[in-house]
Amino acid sequence: MDSIEESYVPEADLAWESNADLAWESGTDLLLESDGSESDGDLDSESDGGLVPASDVEMESSGEASASDAVSQHSTPVDAISQTEKCDVEFMSGHPLFDEASRVMENTLSRLEPSTRTKYSQALKRWQGFCIDNDLPDALTTRFYYMPTVLMIFLYRSTEKTKSSSPAEIVRYAISWYFKTPAMLADGQPQDVWIVERDAQGKRVGRGNPAQAYIVQDTCRALRKDKKKKNKAKRAVAMDVKTLAKILTFVTSSRNVHPSLSKWLPAVASMA
């Protein structure tokens, strides 16, 4: 009888464990699909980076949805790379602390050096003008689903006459910073990912931060490598002994040379 009592498990406990396992597995599948780790959508990888539309995530069977509802009410979205929970300000919408959180976030994002703020402002104006000149929506007020592709073209044009990829990097940093401001995070917009999904009418819409799209980040990496290959730094030519002797004689004998330099240069030259 003792062995029977030790191995006995009430049926209610078994049912609870099986339901909990089902809810956890269903909830995990939904989180993975919403993060874009499994994609079976029909979107172009060129325009949206191959992310899964949110409509595909919403089309779950009634059996799985009922099991995942209990988990989704108490779970926070998980970052696809770090697997850490996201606690963005948009998830507090409607809470009494939402306004205060918005002010704190605005203050944090506004703490930029004056020179950085000037560079960002100039880059954003050029990006805005580029879109308007090409009969595209205002990129600072409207998100459109092919925005990363247009941004890719703009990044290439920004570095056509430069020897480094710095102009493109500044543009990407400026756009990434701009789309993290509270004004651009309204309506639950994500701040660290770019998503293309379909609305109720079936039209594609872009959500989130276009600078975080894979095609934009990959473009900056390609520009950085290309500029390094084409513009290699020149190596300094070694000085011969005769020229070095003339310089040392001038430094030690001239009255126009500072005494500290006349002592420092011979000491350094002796170690060469």
ZADRENGU-29877 format. One line per 8 residues: their letters; for each residue x, y negated, z of C-alpha. Coordinates in steps of 0.001 Angstrom, whole numbers, plus 524288, in hexadecimal, padded with zeros to 5 digits. Each point is the difference from the previous one (the first is absolute). Layout:
N
A = X/Y/Z | ...
This chain:
272
MDSIEESY = 80000/80000/80000 | 80B31/7F6A9/802C5 | 8057E/80170/7F23C | 7F2AD/7FDD2/7FA1B | 7FDE5/7F38E/807CC | 80D5E/7FA8B/7FC47 | 7FDCA/801D9/7F152 | 7F1F1/7FB55/80022
VPEADLAW = 7FDB3/7F2D6/7F95F | 7F266/7F9E6/7FFFB | 7F9B7/7FED2/7F297 | 7FDAB/7F187/8026B | 80EAB/7FD9A/8014E | 802C4/80752/7F35B | 7F5C0/7F81C/7F8DE | 80584/7F346/8054D
ESNADLAW = 80DF6/80384/7FBCF | 7FBC9/803E2/7F24D | 7F839/7F377/7FE51 | 80B5A/7F7D8/80509 | 80975/806B0/7F68E | 7F698/7FDC4/7F4B9 | 7FE5A/7F1B2/8037A | 80E9E/7FDE9/80168
ESGTDLLL = 80332/80682/7F2F0 | 7F563/7F876/7F8D3 | 80428/7F334/80620 | 80E3A/8026D/7FC57 | 7FC3F/802E4/7F1E3 | 7F88C/7F33D/7FF26 | 80B67/7F849/80593 | 8097B/8062A/7F65A
ESDGSESD = 7F721/7FD1E/7F487 | 7FDC4/7F1FF/80445 | 80EC1/7FDEF/80124 | 801DE/8048E/7F205 | 8087A/80BED/802CD | 7F6F0/80895/7F7D9 | 7FADA/7F99F/7F3B3 | 7F701/8059C/7F5D5
GDLDSESD = 7FA44/7F33B/7FB1E | 7FF4E/7FBB1/7F1EE | 8076A/7F33A/8017F | 80BDA/7FBF4/7F7FB | 80CB3/800D3/80758 | 80492/7F435/7F843 | 7F5A4/7F6E8/8053A | 7FDC9/80478/80DDB
GGLVPASD = 80B98/80853/803EF | 7F848/80CBD/7FFAC | 7F854/7FD9F/80C8A | 7F325/806D7/8027B | 7F362/7F81E/7FEE9 | 7F88D/7FEF2/80CA6 | 7F3E5/8052E/7F90E | 80681/80D56/7FEBF
VEMESSGE = 8020F/80044/80EA5 | 7F1DC/7FC72/802A8 | 7FAA3/80B28/7F773 | 8011F/80AB1/80A36 | 7F684/80B22/801E6 | 7F593/7FE63/80A5C | 805BF/80B03/8083C | 80DA5/7F9EB/800D8
ASASDAVS = 7FAA1/7F24F/80208 | 7F81A/803F5/80BD9 | 80BF4/8064D/80637 | 80904/7F473/7FD36 | 7F6CD/7F53D/804B1 | 802CA/80322/80E34 | 80EAB/7FEF5/7FDA1 | 7FFAC/7F3C0/7F784
QHSTPVDA = 7F8F6/7F86D/80AAB | 80B7F/801C8/80944 | 80B7B/8006F/7F668 | 80866/7F50E/7FAA0 | 8054B/7FFF2/7F1FA | 80D8E/805F6/7FF2E | 80B5A/7FA98/7F81A | 803CF/80986/7F530
ISQTEKCD = 80EB6/7FE33/801F0 | 80238/7FE4D/80E94 | 7F3E5/807AE/8043B | 7FD5D/7F599/80A3F | 7F2C5/7FA40/80302 | 7FC7C/7F31E/7F9B5 | 7FA2B/7F57D/808A0 | 7FDE6/7F4F5/7F64C
VEFMSGHP = 7F7FD/7F413/8034A | 7F527/803A4/7F67F | 7FC2E/80B9B/8087A | 7FC69/7F649/80AC3 | 7F60F/7F8CE/7F7AB | 7F449/7FC87/8085E | 80774/80189/80CC4 | 800BD/7F435/80941
LFDEASRV = 80EDA/80021/7FE91 | 7FFA2/7FF7A/7F116 | 80139/7F121/7FF15 | 80B37/7FFB0/809A0 | 806E2/80B1A/7F8E3 | 7FE9B/7F884/7F33D | 8061B/7F3CD/805F3 | 80B59/8079F/805BE
MENTLSRL = 80259/806EF/7F31D | 7FF7D/7F31A/7F89E | 809EE/7FA2E/80961 | 808F9/80BBC/7FE68 | 7FF91/7FF9E/7F130 | 801E8/7F146/7FF9B | 80CE0/80084/8076A | 80894/7FF1A/7F40A
EPSTRTKY = 80C37/7F814/7FDEC | 7FD63/7F377/7F850 | 808BF/8049D/7F4E9 | 7F900/80D21/7FF5F | 7F2B8/7F977/8002D | 8041B/7F741/7F4AF | 804D8/80B92/7F7FC | 7F38B/807AA/802A0
SQALKRWQ = 7F775/7F46F/7FC62 | 80727/7FDF0/7F32B | 7FF78/80E78/7FCA4 | 7F164/800BF/802CB | 7FD49/7F41E/7F786 | 8079E/805E1/7F4AD | 7F8C0/80CEA/80186 | 7F2F4/7F902/80070
GFCIDNDL = 8034F/7F7E7/7F3FC | 8049B/80C06/7F88D | 7F2EC/806C3/80204 | 7F7FB/7F40E/7FC68 | 8081D/7FD44/7F3C6 | 7FD7C/80DE6/7FB47 | 7F134/7FF2E/801E5 | 80041/8084A/80C4C
PDALTTRF = 7F8DC/7FD91/80CDE | 80654/7F767/80A46 | 80938/80997/8069B | 7FFBC/7F88B/80CE5 | 7F148/800E0/801A0 | 7FBBC/80C00/7F841 | 804F6/80DED/80014 | 7FEE3/80768/7F328
YYMPTVLM = 8033D/80E5C/7FE9C | 80B05/7FE32/7F603 | 806C6/7F58E/80827 | 80C34/80864/802CD | 8024F/801DA/7F15F | 7FF2F/7F155/7FD93 | 808E3/7FDA7/80B9C | 809D5/8098F/7FA34
IFLYRSTE = 800A9/7F7D1/7F388 | 80180/7F382/807DE | 80B3C/805C9/807CD | 80762/80373/7F395 | 7FDF0/7F26A/7FA6A | 804D4/7F9D8/80CA0 | 80D58/8065B/7FE4E | 80207/7FE69/7F15B
KTKSSSPA = 809BA/7F4D3/80182 | 805FB/803A5/80D12 | 80B64/80899/803D5 | 7F942/805CA/80BE1 | 7F2BE/80566/803B0 | 7FE0F/7F5EA/80ABD | 7F512/7F873/7F903 | 7F80F/80C74/7FE8E
EIVRYAIS = 80262/803D1/80E23 | 7FB98/7F29A/804BB | 7F383/800FE/7F805 | 7FCDF/80D63/80587 | 802CF/7FBB7/80DF8 | 7F7AA/7F3CA/7FE41 | 7F45E/80787/7FA97 | 80147/80A6F/80A78
WYFKTPAM = 8001E/7F585/80A95 | 7F486/7F8BB/7FA07 | 7F72F/80BF5/7FF75 | 802BA/802C1/80E65 | 7FA25/7F32B/80486 | 7F2E2/800E9/8071C | 7F92E/7F8C7/7F4F8 | 803B5/80ADD/7F67D
LADGQPQD = 7FCBC/80AEA/80996 | 7F18C/7FCC2/8006D | 7F608/80AB2/7FD34 | 8090D/80A7C/80551 | 80AB6/7FE4F/7F5D2 | 80C07/8086D/8031C | 80CCA/7F8AC/80147 | 80A41/80A56/7FD13
VWIVERDA = 7FA86/807AD/7F47C | 7F9D5/7FDAD/7F2AA | 7F3B3/807BA/7FCC6 | 7F7C3/8007B/7F3A7 | 7F22C/804F5/8018D | 7F2C6/7FEE5/7F96A | 7F4E2/7F78D/804C5 | 7F184/80337/7FFCA
QGKRVGRG = 7FF4E/7FC7B/7F17D | 80B60/808F4/7FCA8 | 8099D/7F4E4/7FD57 | 80DFC/800D9/804AE | 803B6/7F696/80ACE | 80CFA/7FDD7/806CB | 80172/7FF57/80EB7 | 80B6D/7FD48/808E9
NPAQAYIV = 80D90/7FAA2/7FD5C | 8046F/80073/7F1AE | 80E43/7FE34/803E1 | 7FF62/80D32/806DD | 7FC37/8074F/7F396 | 809F7/80A3A/7FBF4 | 801B3/7FA55/7F262 | 803DB/7F2C1/805D1
QDTCRALR = 809C9/805B5/8098F | 805C4/808BA/7F572 | 80160/7F440/7F6EF | 807ED/7F89E/80A26 | 808D6/80BBA/80208 | 80228/80141/7F157 | 8032B/7F187/7FEA9 | 80991/800B8/80B46
KDKKKKNK = 8076D/80B5A/7F9F6 | 7FFD8/7FA04/7F26B | 8056C/7F2F6/8049E | 80AE0/806A6/807A2 | 8043F/807A5/7F402 | 80005/7F43E/7F6E9 | 8061D/7F63E/80960 | 80B40/8065A/8070B
AKRAVAMD = 8080C/7F742/808C9 | 80D78/7FCC1/7FACD | 80B87/80453/80805 | 809F4/7F5FC/80449 | 80D3C/800B4/7F948 | 80B26/80321/8093A | 809CE/7F510/80234 | 80E2E/802A5/7FC86
VKTLAKIL = 80B14/7FDD0/809A4 | 80582/7F3EF/7F92A | 7F308/7F8D4/8004A | 7FE00/80396/80E39 | 80D89/7FAD1/80372 | 7FCFE/7F2F8/7F96A | 7F33B/7FEB1/80773 | 80696/80307/80CF5
TFVTSSRN = 80A94/7F5F7/7FD4A | 7F5E5/7F5AC/7FCE4 | 7F7AE/802F9/80BED | 80B64/7FFAC/80988 | 806A1/7F3EF/7FA51 | 7F48B/7F74E/7FC39 | 7FB21/7F5BF/80972 | 7F24E/8005F/7FA2E
VHPSLSKW = 7FD69/80DD3/804CF | 7F9C7/801E8/80D49 | 80977/805EA/809F6 | 7F6D7/80B4B/802E1 | 7FFCF/803D9/7F19B | 80ECB/7FEFF/7FEEA | 8011A/809DD/80B19 | 7F4AA/808D9/7FC1B
LPAVASMA = 80397/8023C/7F1AE | 80E06/804C3/8024A | 7FB0A/80921/80A94 | 7F5C0/805CD/7F700 | 80956/800B6/7F462 | 809CA/807C5/807F1 | 7F5D5/80AB4/8021D | 7FC94/80116/7F192
